[in-house]
Amino acid sequence: MIIPSLRTDSPAAFRASADTLVSCHIAPHLTEWEANGGATRRLFNVAGRAGVFRVPVPVSDGGLGLGLAHSVAFIRAVSRHAAGGVAASLCVQTHVAMPLLLGAGSDRQKHTWLPPLLNGSAITAVAITEPTGGSDLVNSTATWAVRAEEGWILSGEKTFITNAPIADCLLVLARTDRGAGALGLTFFLVPTDLPGVEVRDLRTAGLRSSRTGHVRLTRCVLPQDAVLGRPGLAMVQLARVLPEERLAISAGVLECARCCVERTAARPAVARSQTARAELARWLVEVEAAEAFLDAAVHRFDQGGGDRLDADLIKTVSARLTQRIVNGCARLTGTDAFVGSPAGEGSLLPALRDVRVLSVFGGSCETVRDSAAAEILRGAATRRQTDSLSLAGGRPV
Ligand SMILES: Cc1cc2nc3c(=O)[nH]c(=O)nc-3n(C[C@H](O)[C@H](O)[C@H](O)COP(=O)(O)OP(=O)(O)OC[C@H]3O[C@@H](n4cnc5c(N)ncnc54)[C@H](O)[C@@H]3O)c2cc1C
C-alpha cells in the first residue's frame, strides 16, 4: 500500500495532502472502527508513513519542525469527517506522549521510543486517570511505585486510557513519595509486554473510533531508568504539555461542530426553513469566532508565547459550544440524525456520541474552566494581551 507523504512546500499544499490522506486512507475505515471498538494499528501505520507524527517535532529530533499550526490543519482534516475518536487517538501520541518524552526523556528513552513513534510502528498511551478519579491527581493517584534492588515495583489501576489496548508503551503516573504532595508523583515508561501489565478494552459512549482501555498493573518490575526525567516531577512535566494537548483537542472539537452545521444546512428541509437557517448562521458565527481565537492562540504557541490560559479558555468554550451546536443540529435534522455511519453523507450519529464525552475528555470542563478563572485572577489575561502586542501578526495555516 502506497501512503503519500504530507506535502510541506506550502500551507495550501499541506492542507490538500492532509485532505487526500484522510479521504483515501482513514475515512473509508471509520464506519468499521466506530462499530468495532476503535481504530486498529493500521491508523498509526498510515499516519506514521505519511509523516503525521513528525509534523510538530523539531527537526533536531527527527521531525518536520512545522509547529502546532500544521498539526491543527491535519486534525481539522480528520475531524471534518465528524468522528472524533481518530483525532483523539492521534492527539494522545502527537500532543501528549511525544512532548512528554521530548521534554523530559533521557537520551536512551528517546533513542528507544522516538523513532518507532515517529514512523507509527509504535503506539503510546498516557495513563493518568484511575477508578477513584482523574481531576484531583495529587490526592487521588493511588498507583504506587516503590524502589527495589532491580529498580522500581509498580502496582495500581488506570482507567479510560486512550490507545491502551493497542499500545506498546504506557506513560504511567504513579506516586513515588506519599508525603510530598504534588512533588510525590512520577511518570514511568512501561512497555505493555512487561509481566504484570494487563489491558482490557472499554466501550465508551463516545470517541468510539479510538480504542480505550482499563489497565491493571500488578507488581511490575521496572528498571531504574524507566522514570521519565526525575522522580517527583510528573506534575511539572504534565503542566508543560497540557496547553498543546488542549489546543489540539479544541481544534478537532470545533471542526466537528462546523461539519455538523454544514451537514445540517445541506438538508433540503432545513434549507427551506428561514428559522433553521438563522440558527445555523448564528452557530457558524460562534464557531468562526472560537476558531479565530484558537488560531491566534496556536500562533502564539508556535512563537513560544503560548500559555495555559489560552488553552484552558478555548478548551472550556469549544467543548460546551460544540455540545450545544451538535445537539441543536440533531434537533433540526430530526430522526435521521440518529442513524447512519460516519462515512454516510449527513450522518450526525458519531458526533452526537462524541459530544457526550467532551465534558471530561482532556480534563473535565469544570476543572479546566476553574483553572482558567484562577489564571485570570492571577493577572495572566493582562500579561497575555501585552505579550500578543509584541508578537508578529498573521494567521497560521
Ligand atoms: C473517551 C475518554 C478517553 C479518555 N482518555 C484518557 C487518557 O488517555 N488518559 C487518561 O489518563 N484519562 C483519560 N480519560 C479520562 C479523563 O481524563 C477523565 O475523565 C477526566 O480527567 C475527569 O476525571 P474523572 O472522570 O475521574 O472525574 P472526577 O475527577 O471523578 O470528577 C467528576 C466530575 O466532578 C466534577 N469535578 C471534579 N473536580 C472538580 C472541581 N475541582 N471543581 C468543580 N467540579 C469538579 C466535574 O464535573 C467532573 O467531571 C478519558 C476519558 C474518556 C471519557
The ligand as a Tripos MOL2 file, in Angstrom:
@<TRIPOS>MOLECULE
LIG
   53    58     1     0     0
SMALL
NO_CHARGES

@<TRIPOS>ATOM
      1 C1        -13.2270    8.6260   25.9000 C.3       1 LIG1
      2 C2        -12.3080    9.0100   27.0150 C.ar      1 LIG1
      3 C3        -10.9330    8.9370   26.8180 C.ar      1 LIG1
      4 C4        -10.0610    9.2640   27.8780 C.ar      1 LIG1
      5 N1         -8.7010    9.1530   27.6840 N.ar      1 LIG1
      6 C5         -7.8710    9.3020   28.7530 C.ar      1 LIG1
      7 C6         -6.4620    9.0370   28.6220 C.ar      1 LIG1
      8 O1         -5.9560    8.7430   27.5310 O.2       1 LIG1
      9 N2         -5.6850    9.1040   29.7440 N.ar      1 LIG1
     10 C7         -6.1930    9.4390   30.9640 C.ar      1 LIG1
     11 O2         -5.4400    9.4630   31.9250 O.2       1 LIG1
     12 N3         -7.5220    9.7260   31.1110 N.ar      1 LIG1
     13 C8         -8.3630    9.6450   30.0480 C.ar      1 LIG1
     14 N4         -9.7050    9.8970   30.1820 N.ar      1 LIG1
     15 C9        -10.2180   10.2820   31.4760 C.3       1 LIG1
     16 C10       -10.4550   11.7820   31.6080 C.3       1 LIG1
     17 O3         -9.2240   12.4660   31.5500 O.3       1 LIG1
     18 C11       -11.1700   11.9740   32.9540 C.3       1 LIG1
     19 O4        -12.4840   11.5160   32.7610 O.3       1 LIG1
     20 C12       -11.1770   13.4060   33.4010 C.3       1 LIG1
     21 O5         -9.8750   13.8320   33.7450 O.3       1 LIG1
     22 C13       -12.0910   13.6120   34.6340 C.3       1 LIG1
     23 O6        -11.7970   12.6540   35.5930 O.3       1 LIG1
     24 P1        -12.9540   11.7170   36.1720 P.3       1 LIG1
     25 O7        -13.8090   11.2310   35.0420 O.co2     1 LIG1
     26 O8        -12.3390   10.6980   37.0360 O.co2     1 LIG1
     27 O9        -13.8550   12.6790   37.0030 O.3       1 LIG1
     28 P2        -13.7270   13.0870   38.5150 P.3       1 LIG1
     29 O10       -12.3810   13.6130   38.8180 O.co2     1 LIG1
     30 O11       -14.2460   11.9630   39.3560 O.co2     1 LIG1
     31 O12       -14.7790   14.2650   38.5490 O.3       1 LIG1
     32 C14       -16.1640   14.0140   38.1880 C.3       1 LIG1
     33 C15       -16.8170   15.3420   37.9250 C.3       1 LIG1
     34 O13       -16.8300   16.1020   39.1320 O.3       1 LIG1
     35 C16       -16.6650   17.4820   38.8130 C.3       1 LIG1
     36 N5        -15.4530   17.9910   39.4500 N.ar      1 LIG1
     37 C17       -14.3580   17.3120   39.8260 C.ar      1 LIG1
     38 N6        -13.4490   18.1210   40.3940 N.ar      1 LIG1
     39 C18       -13.9730   19.3550   40.3860 C.ar      1 LIG1
     40 C19       -13.5290   20.6440   40.8220 C.ar      1 LIG1
     41 N7        -12.3270   20.8120   41.4050 N.pl3     1 LIG1
     42 N8        -14.3450   21.7040   40.6380 N.ar      1 LIG1
     43 C20       -15.5670   21.5740   40.0480 C.ar      1 LIG1
     44 N9        -16.0440   20.3690   39.6290 N.ar      1 LIG1
     45 C21       -15.2660   19.2860   39.7800 C.ar      1 LIG1
     46 C22       -16.5640   17.5820   37.3010 C.3       1 LIG1
     47 O14       -17.8390   17.8350   36.7630 O.3       1 LIG1
     48 C23       -16.1130   16.2200   36.9040 C.3       1 LIG1
     49 O15       -16.4560   15.8890   35.5670 O.3       1 LIG1
     50 C24       -10.5900    9.6570   29.1340 C.ar      1 LIG1
     51 C25       -11.9760    9.7630   29.3100 C.ar      1 LIG1
     52 C26       -12.8220    9.4460   28.2760 C.ar      1 LIG1
     53 C27       -14.2930    9.5400   28.5230 C.3       1 LIG1
@<TRIPOS>BOND
     1     1     2 1
     2     2     3 ar
     3     2    52 ar
     4     3     4 ar
     5     4     5 ar
     6     4    50 ar
     7     5     6 ar
     8     6     7 ar
     9     6    13 1
    10     7     8 2
    11     7     9 ar
    12     9    10 ar
    13    10    11 2
    14    10    12 ar
    15    12    13 ar
    16    13    14 ar
    17    14    15 1
    18    14    50 ar
    19    15    16 1
    20    16    17 1
    21    16    18 1
    22    18    19 1
    23    18    20 1
    24    20    21 1
    25    20    22 1
    26    22    23 1
    27    23    24 1
    28    24    25 2
    29    24    26 1
    30    24    27 1
    31    27    28 1
    32    28    29 2
    33    28    30 1
    34    28    31 1
    35    31    32 1
    36    32    33 1
    37    33    34 1
    38    33    48 1
    39    34    35 1
    40    35    36 1
    41    35    46 1
    42    36    37 ar
    43    36    45 ar
    44    37    38 ar
    45    38    39 ar
    46    39    40 ar
    47    39    45 ar
    48    40    41 1
    49    40    42 ar
    50    42    43 ar
    51    43    44 ar
    52    44    45 ar
    53    46    47 1
    54    46    48 1
    55    48    49 1
    56    50    51 ar
    57    51    52 ar
    58    52    53 1
@<TRIPOS>SUBSTRUCTURE
     1 LIG1         1 GROUP 0 **** ****
